[in-house]
């Protein structure tokens, strides 16, 4: 088990290094195969380590392996160590499994791009960073993995670096994630100050003794950890980077927004659950922000016309469910939704990439339509992903989403508000999901769809940036000239087929009152939790029925508005123009951040450069001492005249001054 656990980390790291060093030598097919095999091997080792872990007794399923002691002195126990337990293995399986399929998809999707080898090196580094994050056994390694994930996301979002929109999006994501990094580091300091250890298991063991429930230190520490979680998982108000991250290639969107980066915040809260249970105020903040995020993102998803951004806001909303769940003690339910979401969201992004390629790079829903006959396989994948996302039984999202809301209702009190918000969000989810599907695949066939029906793939007259409309070349730093769709590229079809199957049957691991496989598997990681879920049968039945009805109702509403009665949405926009402007402008979060943060920071920077630096630093600190030195040296130069009478006078003056000094002292 120890060898397998370390090899989970080493496989993607070796893949990144080999591809990065040999990119000039390896043919494109070899690069794609190397990158995919590296992640597939990590998945195999994760399966092997999990099987070995399951062979142990339940109270022995938390094992720490240390490679070396980085610094063990003065109370600091910084070690390169990994924690193998059900939670870390669950995350490793999801990350490596879905990432393998995304790599497989990328082999065909990125074909012809001049940055092909660079792309796979970045992908492997990203997966390594995420695995380092979830396998870390202490805060030090967690922070390193956390920072690596942010750096890797910057490289992938800015992959087409000659697009100014892509580089701006990468910088935006990096800056916001660094803000989260600061929160994580400061939160670690508050926790380490009292616990005296960086080790997770050691901290959790000491928590009841050193952290009185609700004390200032643990509450502040957990709130700061939430800052890191909110930034990485795109929760309000630190969410604005996520839709802009769609500037990266579609496989990047699938990787970042399905099973890896945005789920890091969910994992962090679940991992730190012994601390959050000592800080109920911080946990409540997490649950409330998660609920607010799922509603805000859902409303924006109703009006966004960029295909990938609709799915991005859907991701933000679904992560809100997970954050709400794990913050309120529904640990297994939140992680269950993390797993099922990885399946159907990766599938939706891949299907979206297929449609965008068929459109020649265009992403605007207003310019799509009629692809149902031209792209039957992609359409079927969209249907499966849409049903799972909408929570329609028996697809996976039905079981996982309702499991979270069941725990909210069971706890009662003010969490009934979260329960209601969750089901309202589910209704919105069904509407915007099927709005996207109906607008892209139904209605009159657009020119690219007609071209596909005639047997050839559409290519625009000139490559262009779908965000700005600017023309582009096909050199390094821009998308390549080729376009690939799932109907014609076997690697894309294979990856999407497997995800479609998982999105359909993935819910079987935790069917209420039937199967408890996932619950039993994760139980050792959450043993001792003060939150005990024992759902009432009546509440369970009501929740399952309510979730199904709202999902189907959302599909019906979308069908009525965009298929049965075209033009209805335009009338609603006119009638509710204020709400439409609010949603189209994304609740003005970008403008608020610009007003409250960006502009004051720029003003302060200009003031510091023009006033403080020039006047005080340059003139007083630098110019003052240098002026004194110049004046002194000028005086000394003036005194060195070379005349004997001047030197004699100076000597006489010195003798008189010394004599006068002693006369005064004696008096």
Order of alpha helices (4+ residues) and beta strands (2+ residues): alpha-alpha-beta-beta-alpha-alpha-alpha-alpha-alpha-alpha-alpha-alpha-alpha-alpha-alpha-alpha-alpha-alpha-alpha-alpha-alpha-alpha-alpha-alpha-alpha-alpha-alpha-alpha-alpha-alpha
